[in-house]
Amino acid sequence: MKVNDIHPLRPDPDEFIHIQEQLAKQIDVSRPLLRENIRAVAGVDLAYAGEGEPEIGFCHIAVFDAVTMQVVERAEAVGKIDVPYIPGFLTFRELTLIIAAAEKLETVPDLFLFDGNGILHPRRMGIAAHASFFLGKPAVGVAKTYFKIAETEYEVPEREKGSYTDIIVGGETLGRAVRTSAGVKPVFVSPGNGIDLDSSTELVLSLTGTESRLPVPVREADIETRRMRRSWEGEHRLGP
């Protein structure tokens, strides 16, 4: 898969806000996207290991056939993380590994689902929004926890599957708390780019099975990144 060259992968931290603000001006979350128009959908997740320096990151991309919901391809990347964790700038830690994994794909997904946020972010540039420019495809953020913006709380949706509440910040609807399974904690859905909020919600619901509150592709990527981390930790403990 060809990945776009949008900006340096390791920019000076002083440039982080400027880069986010410039890309945010180009985001388009007005386009509907139907599942019948999606042939392949990818789940993306990262995990970390190691204490202190260096920290090691593990990225897994699981690509599913959107009709059969069977895995058609996987790609992985492992590497040192040399950007410290700063709230609101997670993408700059993870982008290098995401691109390294995506470039290994022979299948070009029509949609990327990220374990993280889209425009539900102080500068509308969560991981799904930011990475979409490099991937050149629609992307949606599906976060397990709520990233509070401007002290804005969310209203808990009803317990039935499919229930949701909008998350409105400064008069703008940035995402939704969505109940993907009855009686379990909601996930936080926000479009990243190239797709609207309604389509994002509908696709996340349609791609979520009974085993988890996460969409199947994201759950698979999550499982695999934890496997990668355990394998690395086992080798690290057994090493000299």
DALIN-V199188 format. One record per backbone hydrogen bond with DSSP energy under -1.0 kcal/mol. CO is the residue of the C=O (numbers start at 1). NH is the residue of the N-H. E is the energy in kcal/mol with one decimal. If there is no record, write none. Layout:
# DALIN-V199188
CO;NH;E + CO;NH;E
This chain:
# DALIN-V199188
12;15;-3.1 + 13;16;-1.3 + 15;19;-2.7 + 16;20;-2.3 + 17;21;-2.7 + 18;22;-2.2 + 19;23;-2.3 + 20;24;-2.5 + 23;26;-2.0 + 24;27;-1.0 + 28;194;-2.1 + 31;196;-2.3 + 34;37;-1.5 + 35;38;-2.1 + 39;66;-2.6 + 40;110;-2.9 + 41;64;-3.1 + 42;113;-3.2 + 43;62;-2.2 + 44;115;-1.8 + 45;60;-2.1 + 47;58;-2.7 + 49;56;-2.9 + 55;81;-3.4 + 56;49;-2.3 + 57;79;-1.9 + 58;47;-2.0 + 59;77;-1.9 + 60;45;-1.7 + 61;75;-1.8 + 62;43;-2.5 + 63;72;-3.0 + 63;73;-1.4 + 64;41;-2.3 + 65;69;-2.4 + 70;65;-2.6 + 73;63;-2.9 + 75;61;-2.8 + 77;59;-2.9 + 79;57;-3.3 + 86;89;-2.4 + 90;93;-1.7 + 90;94;-1.3 + 91;95;-2.7 + 94;98;-2.1 + 95;99;-2.6 + 96;100;-2.0 + 97;101;-2.3 + 98;102;-2.8 + 99;103;-2.4 + 101;104;-1.4 + 102;105;-1.5 + 111;42;-2.9 + 112;140;-2.3 + 113;44;-2.5 + 114;116;-1.7 + 114;142;-2.9 + 117;128;-2.7 + 118;126;-2.6 + 119;121;-2.3 + 121;124;-1.9 + 126;130;-2.8 + 127;131;-2.6 + 130;133;-1.1 + 131;135;-2.3 + 132;136;-2.4 + 134;4;-3.2 + 138;112;-2.0 + 139;192;-2.9 + 139;193;-1.4 + 140;114;-2.8 + 141;190;-2.0 + 143;188;-2.6 + 149;152;-2.4 + 159;183;-2.2 + 160;163;-2.0 + 163;179;-3.2 + 165;177;-2.5 + 167;174;-2.4 + 167;175;-1.1 + 169;172;-1.7 + 172;169;-2.9 + 175;167;-3.0 + 176;189;-2.5 + 177;165;-1.8 + 178;180;-1.0 + 178;187;-2.5 + 179;162;-3.4 + 181;184;-1.6 + 187;178;-3.1 + 188;143;-2.5 + 189;176;-2.4 + 190;141;-3.1 + 191;119;-2.2 + 193;139;-2.0 + 196;200;-2.2 + 197;201;-2.5 + 198;202;-2.6 + 199;203;-2.8 + 200;204;-2.3 + 201;205;-2.2 + 202;206;-2.4 + 203;207;-1.8 + 205;208;-1.0 + 207;216;-3.2 + 215;219;-2.8 + 216;220;-2.5 + 217;221;-2.0 + 218;222;-2.6 + 219;223;-2.6 + 220;224;-2.2 + 221;225;-2.3 + 222;226;-1.8 + 223;227;-1.8 + 224;228;-2.6 + 225;229;-2.2 + 226;230;-2.4 + 227;231;-2.4 + 228;232;-2.3 + 229;233;-2.8 + 230;234;-2.4 + 231;235;-2.2 + 232;236;-2.6 + 233;237;-2.3 + 234;238;-1.6
